[in-house]
Amino acid sequence: MSTPIIRLDDELDGQQSRRTKSDRVRDMRRREAALEELRQTRALLKPYAELAGYLAEEDFFRDFS
């Protein structure tokens, strides 16, 4: 397995943290994977939500908040 070279912007790289670059990149990749899963789930459920009358997020929050 090869090791990728990743450059972080100065803003990200300059943050004072005890975490390594590898840890930060790993966390960013996990977050992006979770967001993609959320996007796919929303796309799958959207037709059912619309049939139930939930056309906007406000409709959902009105009933479930």
N, CA, C and O atoms as a Maestro MAE file, in Angstrom:
{
 s_m_m2io_version
 :::
 2.0.0
}

f_m_ct {
 s_m_title
 :::
 protein
 m_atom[260] {
  # First column is atom index #
  i_m_mmod_type
  r_m_x_coord
  r_m_y_coord
  r_m_z_coord
  i_m_residue_number
  s_m_chain_name
  s_m_pdb_residue_name
  s_m_pdb_atom_name
  i_m_atomic_number
  :::
  1 25 0.851 -1.171 0.000 1 A "MET " " N  " 7
  2 3 0.000 0.000 0.000 1 A "MET " " CA " 6
  3 2 0.893 1.228 0.000 1 A "MET " " C  " 6
  4 15 1.833 1.322 0.789 1 A "MET " " O  " 8
  5 25 0.598 2.158 -0.879 2 A "SER " " N  " 7
  6 3 1.404 3.373 -0.933 2 A "SER " " CA " 6
  7 2 0.812 4.428 -0.010 2 A "SER " " C  " 6
  8 15 -0.361 4.370 0.359 2 A "SER " " O  " 8
  9 25 1.636 5.377 0.347 3 A "THR " " N  " 7
  10 3 1.213 6.454 1.226 3 A "THR " " CA " 6
  11 2 0.932 7.685 0.380 3 A "THR " " C  " 6
  12 15 1.817 8.154 -0.335 3 A "THR " " O  " 8
  13 25 -0.279 8.216 0.448 4 A "PRO " " N  " 7
  14 3 -0.582 9.408 -0.347 4 A "PRO " " CA " 6
  15 2 0.069 10.648 0.262 4 A "PRO " " C  " 6
  16 15 0.302 10.716 1.469 4 A "PRO " " O  " 8
  17 25 0.351 11.606 -0.582 5 A "ILE " " N  " 7
  18 3 0.870 12.883 -0.120 5 A "ILE " " CA " 6
  19 2 -0.305 13.846 -0.085 5 A "ILE " " C  " 6
  20 15 -0.989 14.049 -1.087 5 A "ILE " " O  " 8
  21 25 -0.527 14.431 1.076 6 A "ILE " " N  " 7
  22 3 -1.650 15.357 1.248 6 A "ILE " " CA " 6
  23 2 -1.093 16.662 1.792 6 A "ILE " " C  " 6
  24 15 -0.356 16.690 2.777 6 A "ILE " " O  " 8
  25 25 -1.467 17.739 1.119 7 A "ARG " " N  " 7
  26 3 -1.050 19.053 1.588 7 A "ARG " " CA " 6
  27 2 -2.262 19.743 2.197 7 A "ARG " " C  " 6
  28 15 -3.335 19.779 1.593 7 A "ARG " " O  " 8
  29 25 -2.089 20.281 3.378 8 A "LEU " " N  " 7
  30 3 -3.157 21.008 4.049 8 A "LEU " " CA " 6
  31 2 -2.910 22.500 3.880 8 A "LEU " " C  " 6
  32 15 -1.766 22.953 3.910 8 A "LEU " " O  " 8
  33 25 -3.977 23.257 3.703 9 A "ASP " " N  " 7
  34 3 -3.846 24.708 3.661 9 A "ASP " " CA " 6
  35 2 -3.173 25.175 4.941 9 A "ASP " " C  " 6
  36 15 -3.253 24.517 5.978 9 A "ASP " " O  " 8
  37 25 -2.512 26.314 4.853 10 A "ASP " " N  " 7
  38 3 -1.838 26.862 6.040 10 A "ASP " " CA " 6
  39 2 -2.807 27.019 7.207 10 A "ASP " " C  " 6
  40 15 -2.447 26.811 8.366 10 A "ASP " " O  " 8
  41 25 -4.045 27.390 6.876 11 A "GLU " " N  " 7
  42 3 -5.046 27.585 7.929 11 A "GLU " " CA " 6
  43 2 -5.293 26.281 8.693 11 A "GLU " " C  " 6
  44 15 -5.369 26.281 9.921 11 A "GLU " " O  " 8
  45 25 -5.415 25.187 7.970 12 A "LEU " " N  " 7
  46 3 -5.639 23.889 8.611 12 A "LEU " " CA " 6
  47 2 -4.362 23.363 9.255 12 A "LEU " " C  " 6
  48 15 -4.390 22.814 10.356 12 A "LEU " " O  " 8
  49 25 -3.252 23.536 8.562 13 A "ASP " " N  " 7
  50 3 -1.992 23.000 9.043 13 A "ASP " " CA " 6
  51 2 -1.488 23.782 10.257 13 A "ASP " " C  " 6
  52 15 -0.809 23.223 11.118 13 A "ASP " " O  " 8
  53 25 -1.815 25.062 10.327 14 A "GLY " " N  " 7
  54 3 -1.303 25.905 11.397 14 A "GLY " " CA " 6
  55 2 -2.080 25.814 12.696 14 A "GLY " " C  " 6
  56 15 -1.666 26.378 13.709 14 A "GLY " " O  " 8
  57 25 -3.200 25.112 12.678 15 A "GLN " " N  " 7
  58 3 -3.978 24.994 13.906 15 A "GLN " " CA " 6
  59 2 -3.155 24.273 14.961 15 A "GLN " " C  " 6
  60 15 -2.584 23.210 14.717 15 A "GLN " " O  " 8
  61 25 -3.112 24.871 16.118 16 A "GLN " " N  " 7
  62 3 -2.355 24.232 17.189 16 A "GLN " " CA " 6
  63 2 -3.173 23.071 17.727 16 A "GLN " " C  " 6
  64 15 -4.263 23.238 18.274 16 A "GLN " " O  " 8
  65 25 -2.621 21.929 17.554 17 A "SER " " N  " 7
  66 3 -3.317 20.721 17.960 17 A "SER " " CA " 6
  67 2 -2.283 19.648 18.229 17 A "SER " " C  " 6
  68 15 -1.197 19.652 17.650 17 A "SER " " O  " 8
  69 25 -2.625 18.756 19.091 18 A "ARG " " N  " 7
  70 3 -1.730 17.637 19.361 18 A "ARG " " CA " 6
  71 2 -2.006 16.469 18.428 18 A "ARG " " C  " 6
  72 15 -1.365 15.421 18.506 18 A "ARG " " O  " 8
  73 25 -2.964 16.673 17.555 19 A "ARG " " N  " 7
  74 3 -3.331 15.615 16.617 19 A "ARG " " CA " 6
  75 2 -2.412 15.679 15.408 19 A "ARG " " C  " 6
  76 15 -2.004 16.759 14.981 19 A "ARG " " O  " 8
  77 25 -2.098 14.541 14.875 20 A "THR " " N  " 7
  78 3 -1.241 14.484 13.702 20 A "THR " " CA " 6
  79 2 -2.037 14.825 12.447 20 A "THR " " C  " 6
  80 15 -3.268 14.814 12.450 20 A "THR " " O  " 8
  81 25 -1.317 15.124 11.390 21 A "LYS " " N  " 7
  82 3 -1.985 15.370 10.108 21 A "LYS " " CA " 6
  83 2 -2.767 14.137 9.685 21 A "LYS " " C  " 6
  84 15 -3.873 14.246 9.156 21 A "LYS " " O  " 8
  85 25 -2.196 12.973 9.918 22 A "SER " " N  " 7
  86 3 -2.878 11.731 9.541 22 A "SER " " CA " 6
  87 2 -4.204 11.595 10.270 22 A "SER " " C  " 6
  88 15 -5.202 11.192 9.672 22 A "SER " " O  " 8
  89 25 -4.225 11.927 11.555 23 A "ASP " " N  " 7
  90 3 -5.469 11.858 12.326 23 A "ASP " " CA " 6
  91 2 -6.496 12.831 11.774 23 A "ASP " " C  " 6
  92 15 -7.671 12.488 11.642 23 A "ASP " " O  " 8
  93 25 -6.059 14.046 11.450 24 A "ARG " " N  " 7
  94 3 -6.990 15.048 10.928 24 A "ARG " " CA " 6
  95 2 -7.541 14.627 9.573 24 A "ARG " " C  " 6
  96 15 -8.736 14.777 9.318 24 A "ARG " " O  " 8
  97 25 -6.686 14.103 8.703 25 A "VAL " " N  " 7
  98 3 -7.143 13.654 7.388 25 A "VAL " " CA " 6
  99 2 -8.090 12.471 7.539 25 A "VAL " " C  " 6
  100 15 -9.099 12.395 6.839 25 A "VAL " " O  " 8
  101 25 -7.776 11.550 8.442 26 A "ARG " " N  " 7
  102 3 -8.639 10.397 8.685 26 A "ARG " " CA " 6
  103 2 -10.019 10.864 9.137 26 A "ARG " " C  " 6
  104 15 -11.034 10.350 8.666 26 A "ARG " " O  " 8
  105 25 -10.060 11.836 10.049 27 A "ASP " " N  " 7
  106 3 -11.342 12.368 10.521 27 A "ASP " " CA " 6
  107 2 -12.122 13.053 9.396 27 A "ASP " " C  " 6
  108 15 -13.340 12.906 9.295 27 A "ASP " " O  " 8
  109 25 -11.407 13.801 8.552 28 A "MET " " N  " 7
  110 3 -12.069 14.464 7.428 28 A "MET " " CA " 6
  111 2 -12.663 13.444 6.463 28 A "MET " " C  " 6
  112 15 -13.764 13.646 5.950 28 A "MET " " O  " 8
  113 25 -11.948 12.357 6.213 29 A "ARG " " N  " 7
  114 3 -12.453 11.324 5.309 29 A "ARG " " CA " 6
  115 2 -13.663 10.606 5.910 29 A "ARG " " C  " 6
  116 15 -14.614 10.290 5.195 29 A "ARG " " O  " 8
  117 25 -13.630 10.347 7.224 30 A "ARG " " N  " 7
  118 3 -14.792 9.730 7.885 30 A "ARG " " CA " 6
  119 2 -16.005 10.634 7.804 30 A "ARG " " C  " 6
  120 15 -17.116 10.178 7.534 30 A "ARG " " O  " 8
  121 25 -15.784 11.927 8.040 31 A "ARG " " N  " 7
  122 3 -16.878 12.893 7.992 31 A "ARG " " CA " 6
  123 2 -17.468 12.957 6.583 31 A "ARG " " C  " 6
  124 15 -18.688 12.972 6.422 31 A "ARG " " O  " 8
  125 25 -16.620 12.995 5.579 32 A "GLU " " N  " 7
  126 3 -17.104 13.049 4.203 32 A "GLU " " CA " 6
  127 2 -17.874 11.777 3.837 32 A "GLU " " C  " 6
  128 15 -18.879 11.845 3.130 32 A "GLU " " O  " 8
  129 25 -17.410 10.622 4.312 33 A "ALA " " N  " 7
  130 3 -18.119 9.364 4.058 33 A "ALA " " CA " 6
  131 2 -19.490 9.382 4.732 33 A "ALA " " C  " 6
  132 15 -20.474 8.926 4.148 33 A "ALA " " O  " 8
  133 25 -19.560 9.901 5.948 34 A "ALA " " N  " 7
  134 3 -20.836 9.983 6.656 34 A "ALA " " CA " 6
  135 2 -21.786 10.949 5.948 34 A "ALA " " C  " 6
  136 15 -22.981 10.676 5.844 34 A "ALA " " O  " 8
  137 25 -21.264 12.072 5.461 35 A "LEU " " N  " 7
  138 3 -22.107 13.025 4.734 35 A "LEU " " CA " 6
  139 2 -22.641 12.422 3.439 35 A "LEU " " C  " 6
  140 15 -23.793 12.655 3.072 35 A "LEU " " O  " 8
  141 25 -21.814 11.652 2.751 36 A "GLU " " N  " 7
  142 3 -22.268 11.010 1.517 36 A "GLU " " CA " 6
  143 2 -23.362 9.985 1.813 36 A "GLU " " C  " 6
  144 15 -24.329 9.872 1.060 36 A "GLU " " O  " 8
  145 25 -23.211 9.251 2.891 37 A "GLU " " N  " 7
  146 3 -24.246 8.287 3.283 37 A "GLU " " CA " 6
  147 2 -25.551 9.014 3.612 37 A "GLU " " C  " 6
  148 15 -26.633 8.551 3.251 37 A "GLU " " O  " 8
  149 25 -25.445 10.143 4.295 38 A "LEU " " N  " 7
  150 3 -26.625 10.943 4.607 38 A "LEU " " CA " 6
  151 2 -27.291 11.451 3.327 38 A "LEU " " C  " 6
  152 15 -28.515 11.406 3.206 38 A "LEU " " O  " 8
  153 25 -26.492 11.931 2.373 39 A "ARG " " N  " 7
  154 3 -27.051 12.404 1.095 39 A "ARG " " CA " 6
  155 2 -27.802 11.279 0.383 39 A "ARG " " C  " 6
  156 15 -28.896 11.492 -0.139 39 A "ARG " " O  " 8
  157 25 -27.223 10.105 0.364 40 A "GLN " " N  " 7
  158 3 -27.868 8.966 -0.301 40 A "GLN " " CA " 6
  159 2 -29.159 8.573 0.398 40 A "GLN " " C  " 6
  160 15 -30.153 8.267 -0.259 40 A "GLN " " O  " 8
  161 25 -29.150 8.579 1.724 41 A "THR " " N  " 7
  162 3 -30.346 8.228 2.492 41 A "THR " " CA " 6
  163 2 -31.451 9.247 2.258 41 A "THR " " C  " 6
  164 15 -32.613 8.882 2.080 41 A "THR " " O  " 8
  165 25 -31.086 10.527 2.258 42 A "ARG " " N  " 7
  166 3 -32.087 11.569 2.013 42 A "ARG " " CA " 6
  167 2 -32.694 11.414 0.625 42 A "ARG " " C  " 6
  168 15 -33.906 11.549 0.458 42 A "ARG " " O  " 8
  169 25 -31.862 11.133 -0.368 43 A "ALA " " N  " 7
  170 3 -32.358 10.967 -1.732 43 A "ALA " " CA " 6
  171 2 -33.312 9.777 -1.816 43 A "ALA " " C  " 6
  172 15 -34.311 9.829 -2.534 43 A "ALA " " O  " 8
  173 25 -33.006 8.715 -1.088 44 A "LEU " " N  " 7
  174 3 -33.853 7.521 -1.085 44 A "LEU " " CA " 6
  175 2 -35.196 7.793 -0.407 44 A "LEU " " C  " 6
  176 15 -36.232 7.309 -0.863 44 A "LEU " " O  " 8
  177 25 -35.178 8.561 0.675 45 A "LEU " " N  " 7
  178 3 -36.399 8.794 1.454 45 A "LEU " " CA " 6
  179 2 -37.231 9.972 0.964 45 A "LEU " " C  " 6
  180 15 -38.403 10.087 1.322 45 A "LEU " " O  " 8
  181 25 -36.654 10.838 0.163 46 A "LYS " " N  " 7
  182 3 -37.346 12.054 -0.265 46 A "LYS " " CA " 6
  183 2 -38.708 11.785 -0.908 46 A "LYS " " C  " 6
  184 15 -39.672 12.464 -0.555 46 A "LYS " " O  " 8
  185 25 -38.836 10.829 -1.834 47 A "PRO " " N  " 7
  186 3 -40.168 10.593 -2.433 47 A "PRO " " CA " 6
  187 2 -41.226 10.204 -1.393 47 A "PRO " " C  " 6
  188 15 -42.379 10.624 -1.495 47 A "PRO " " O  " 8
  189 25 -40.844 9.419 -0.413 48 A "TYR " " N  " 7
  190 3 -41.790 9.003 0.632 48 A "TYR " " CA " 6
  191 2 -42.181 10.188 1.513 48 A "TYR " " C  " 6
  192 15 -43.341 10.325 1.901 48 A "TYR " " O  " 8
  193 25 -41.210 11.036 1.825 49 A "ALA " " N  " 7
  194 3 -41.502 12.214 2.643 49 A "ALA " " CA " 6
  195 2 -42.446 13.153 1.904 49 A "ALA " " C  " 6
  196 15 -43.375 13.696 2.502 49 A "ALA " " O  " 8
  197 25 -42.216 13.348 0.613 50 A "GLU " " N  " 7
  198 3 -43.089 14.216 -0.170 50 A "GLU " " CA " 6
  199 2 -44.508 13.673 -0.238 50 A "GLU " " C  " 6
  200 15 -45.468 14.440 -0.168 50 A "GLU " " O  " 8
  201 25 -44.649 12.356 -0.374 51 A "LEU " " N  " 7
  202 3 -45.984 11.751 -0.371 51 A "LEU " " CA " 6
  203 2 -46.701 11.967 0.957 51 A "LEU " " C  " 6
  204 15 -47.926 12.078 0.999 51 A "LEU " " O  " 8
  205 25 -45.931 12.025 2.035 52 A "ALA " " N  " 7
  206 3 -46.510 12.231 3.362 52 A "ALA " " CA " 6
  207 2 -46.730 13.712 3.661 52 A "ALA " " C  " 6
  208 15 -47.226 14.060 4.733 52 A "ALA " " O  " 8
  209 25 -46.365 14.584 2.721 53 A "GLY " " N  " 7
  210 3 -46.611 16.014 2.906 53 A "GLY " " CA " 6
  211 2 -45.438 16.798 3.457 53 A "GLY " " C  " 6
  212 15 -45.588 17.966 3.815 53 A "GLY " " O  " 8
  213 25 -44.293 16.186 3.530 54 A "TYR " " N  " 7
  214 3 -43.098 16.885 4.011 54 A "TYR " " CA " 6
  215 2 -42.318 17.377 2.807 54 A "TYR " " C  " 6
  216 15 -41.499 16.656 2.237 54 A "TYR " " O  " 8
  217 25 -42.591 18.633 2.428 55 A "LEU " " N  " 7
  218 3 -41.985 19.188 1.227 55 A "LEU " " CA " 6
  219 2 -40.742 20.018 1.541 55 A "LEU " " C  " 6
  220 15 -39.922 20.275 0.660 55 A "LEU " " O  " 8
  221 25 -40.608 20.433 2.789 56 A "ALA " " N  " 7
  222 3 -39.441 21.223 3.199 56 A "ALA " " CA " 6
  223 2 -39.041 20.782 4.600 56 A "ALA " " C  " 6
  224 15 -39.825 20.155 5.312 56 A "ALA " " O  " 8
  225 25 -37.830 21.112 4.984 57 A "GLU " " N  " 7
  226 3 -37.366 20.734 6.317 57 A "GLU " " CA " 6
  227 2 -38.234 21.350 7.404 57 A "GLU " " C  " 6
  228 15 -38.405 20.767 8.475 57 A "GLU " " O  " 8
  229 25 -38.783 22.533 7.127 58 A "GLU " " N  " 7
  230 3 -39.646 23.190 8.114 58 A "GLU " " CA " 6
  231 2 -40.873 22.340 8.424 58 A "GLU " " C  " 6
  232 15 -41.341 22.314 9.562 58 A "GLU " " O  " 8
  233 25 -41.395 21.644 7.414 59 A "ASP " " N  " 7
  234 3 -42.546 20.764 7.628 59 A "ASP " " CA " 6
  235 2 -42.188 19.651 8.607 59 A "ASP " " C  " 6
  236 15 -42.969 19.319 9.500 59 A "ASP " " O  " 8
  237 25 -41.021 19.090 8.432 60 A "PHE " " N  " 7
  238 3 -40.557 18.012 9.312 60 A "PHE " " CA " 6
  239 2 -40.368 18.537 10.736 60 A "PHE " " C  " 6
  240 15 -40.851 17.937 11.696 60 A "PHE " " O  " 8
  241 25 -39.661 19.659 10.863 61 A "PHE " " N  " 7
  242 3 -39.394 20.218 12.188 61 A "PHE " " CA " 6
  243 2 -40.666 20.657 12.899 61 A "PHE " " C  " 6
  244 15 -40.747 20.589 14.126 61 A "PHE " " O  " 8
  245 25 -41.651 21.102 12.145 62 A "ARG " " N  " 7
  246 3 -42.934 21.495 12.749 62 A "ARG " " CA " 6
  247 2 -43.559 20.330 13.483 62 A "ARG " " C  " 6
  248 15 -44.104 20.498 14.574 62 A "ARG " " O  " 8
  249 25 -43.483 19.137 12.886 63 A "ASP " " N  " 7
  250 3 -44.141 17.978 13.470 63 A "ASP " " CA " 6
  251 2 -43.275 17.201 14.450 63 A "ASP " " C  " 6
  252 15 -43.804 16.483 15.299 63 A "ASP " " O  " 8
  253 25 -41.976 17.328 14.354 64 A "PHE " " N  " 7
  254 3 -41.100 16.486 15.169 64 A "PHE " " CA " 6
  255 2 -40.221 17.254 16.150 64 A "PHE " " C  " 6
  256 15 -39.352 16.655 16.785 64 A "PHE " " O  " 8
  257 25 -40.418 18.526 16.288 65 A "SER " " N  " 7
  258 3 -39.625 19.298 17.256 65 A "SER " " CA " 6
  259 2 -40.388 19.520 18.528 65 A "SER " " C  " 6
  260 15 -39.876 20.150 19.454 65 A "SER " " O  " 8
  :::
 }
 m_bond[259] {
  # First column is bond index #
  i_m_from
  i_m_to
  i_m_order
  :::
  1 1 2 1
  2 2 3 1
  3 3 4 2
  4 3 5 1
  5 5 6 1
  6 6 7 1
  7 7 8 2
  8 7 9 1
  9 9 10 1
  10 10 11 1
  11 11 12 2
  12 11 13 1
  13 13 14 1
  14 14 15 1
  15 15 16 2
  16 15 17 1
  17 17 18 1
  18 18 19 1
  19 19 20 2
  20 19 21 1
  21 21 22 1
  22 22 23 1
  23 23 24 2
  24 23 25 1
  25 25 26 1
  26 26 27 1
  27 27 28 2
  28 27 29 1
  29 29 30 1
  30 30 31 1
  31 31 32 2
  32 31 33 1
  33 33 34 1
  34 34 35 1
  35 35 36 2
  36 35 37 1
  37 37 38 1
  38 38 39 1
  39 39 40 2
  40 39 41 1
  41 41 42 1
  42 42 43 1
  43 43 44 2
  44 43 45 1
  45 45 46 1
  46 46 47 1
  47 47 48 2
  48 47 49 1
  49 49 50 1
  50 50 51 1
  51 51 52 2
  52 51 53 1
  53 53 54 1
  54 54 55 1
  55 55 56 2
  56 55 57 1
  57 57 58 1
  58 58 59 1
  59 59 60 2
  60 59 61 1
  61 61 62 1
  62 62 63 1
  63 63 64 2
  64 63 65 1
  65 65 66 1
  66 66 67 1
  67 67 68 2
  68 67 69 1
  69 69 70 1
  70 70 71 1
  71 71 72 2
  72 71 73 1
  73 73 74 1
  74 74 75 1
  75 75 76 2
  76 75 77 1
  77 77 78 1
  78 78 79 1
  79 79 80 2
  80 79 81 1
  81 81 82 1
  82 82 83 1
  83 83 84 2
  84 83 85 1
  85 85 86 1
  86 86 87 1
  87 87 88 2
  88 87 89 1
  89 89 90 1
  90 90 91 1
  91 91 92 2
  92 91 93 1
  93 93 94 1
  94 94 95 1
  95 95 96 2
  96 95 97 1
  97 97 98 1
  98 98 99 1
  99 99 100 2
  100 99 101 1
  101 101 102 1
  102 102 103 1
  103 103 104 2
  104 103 105 1
  105 105 106 1
  106 106 107 1
  107 107 108 2
  108 107 109 1
  109 109 110 1
  110 110 111 1
  111 111 112 2
  112 111 113 1
  113 113 114 1
  114 114 115 1
  115 115 116 2
  116 115 117 1
  117 117 118 1
  118 118 119 1
  119 119 120 2
  120 119 121 1
  121 121 122 1
  122 122 123 1
  123 123 124 2
  124 123 125 1
  125 125 126 1
  126 126 127 1
  127 127 128 2
  128 127 129 1
  129 129 130 1
  130 130 131 1
  131 131 132 2
  132 131 133 1
  133 133 134 1
  134 134 135 1
  135 135 136 2
  136 135 137 1
  137 137 138 1
  138 138 139 1
  139 139 140 2
  140 139 141 1
  141 141 142 1
  142 142 143 1
  143 143 144 2
  144 143 145 1
  145 145 146 1
  146 146 147 1
  147 147 148 2
  148 147 149 1
  149 149 150 1
  150 150 151 1
  151 151 152 2
  152 151 153 1
  153 153 154 1
  154 154 155 1
  155 155 156 2
  156 155 157 1
  157 157 158 1
  158 158 159 1
  159 159 160 2
  160 159 161 1
  161 161 162 1
  162 162 163 1
  163 163 164 2
  164 163 165 1
  165 165 166 1
  166 166 167 1
  167 167 168 2
  168 167 169 1
  169 169 170 1
  170 170 171 1
  171 171 172 2
  172 171 173 1
  173 173 174 1
  174 174 175 1
  175 175 176 2
  176 175 177 1
  177 177 178 1
  178 178 179 1
  179 179 180 2
  180 179 181 1
  181 181 182 1
  182 182 183 1
  183 183 184 2
  184 183 185 1
  185 185 186 1
  186 186 187 1
  187 187 188 2
  188 187 189 1
  189 189 190 1
  190 190 191 1
  191 191 192 2
  192 191 193 1
  193 193 194 1
  194 194 195 1
  195 195 196 2
  196 195 197 1
  197 197 198 1
  198 198 199 1
  199 199 200 2
  200 199 201 1
  201 201 202 1
  202 202 203 1
  203 203 204 2
  204 203 205 1
  205 205 206 1
  206 206 207 1
  207 207 208 2
  208 207 209 1
  209 209 210 1
  210 210 211 1
  211 211 212 2
  212 211 213 1
  213 213 214 1
  214 214 215 1
  215 215 216 2
  216 215 217 1
  217 217 218 1
  218 218 219 1
  219 219 220 2
  220 219 221 1
  221 221 222 1
  222 222 223 1
  223 223 224 2
  224 223 225 1
  225 225 226 1
  226 226 227 1
  227 227 228 2
  228 227 229 1
  229 229 230 1
  230 230 231 1
  231 231 232 2
  232 231 233 1
  233 233 234 1
  234 234 235 1
  235 235 236 2
  236 235 237 1
  237 237 238 1
  238 238 239 1
  239 239 240 2
  240 239 241 1
  241 241 242 1
  242 242 243 1
  243 243 244 2
  244 243 245 1
  245 245 246 1
  246 246 247 1
  247 247 248 2
  248 247 249 1
  249 249 250 1
  250 250 251 1
  251 251 252 2
  252 251 253 1
  253 253 254 1
  254 254 255 1
  255 255 256 2
  256 255 257 1
  257 257 258 1
  258 258 259 1
  259 259 260 2
  :::
 }
}
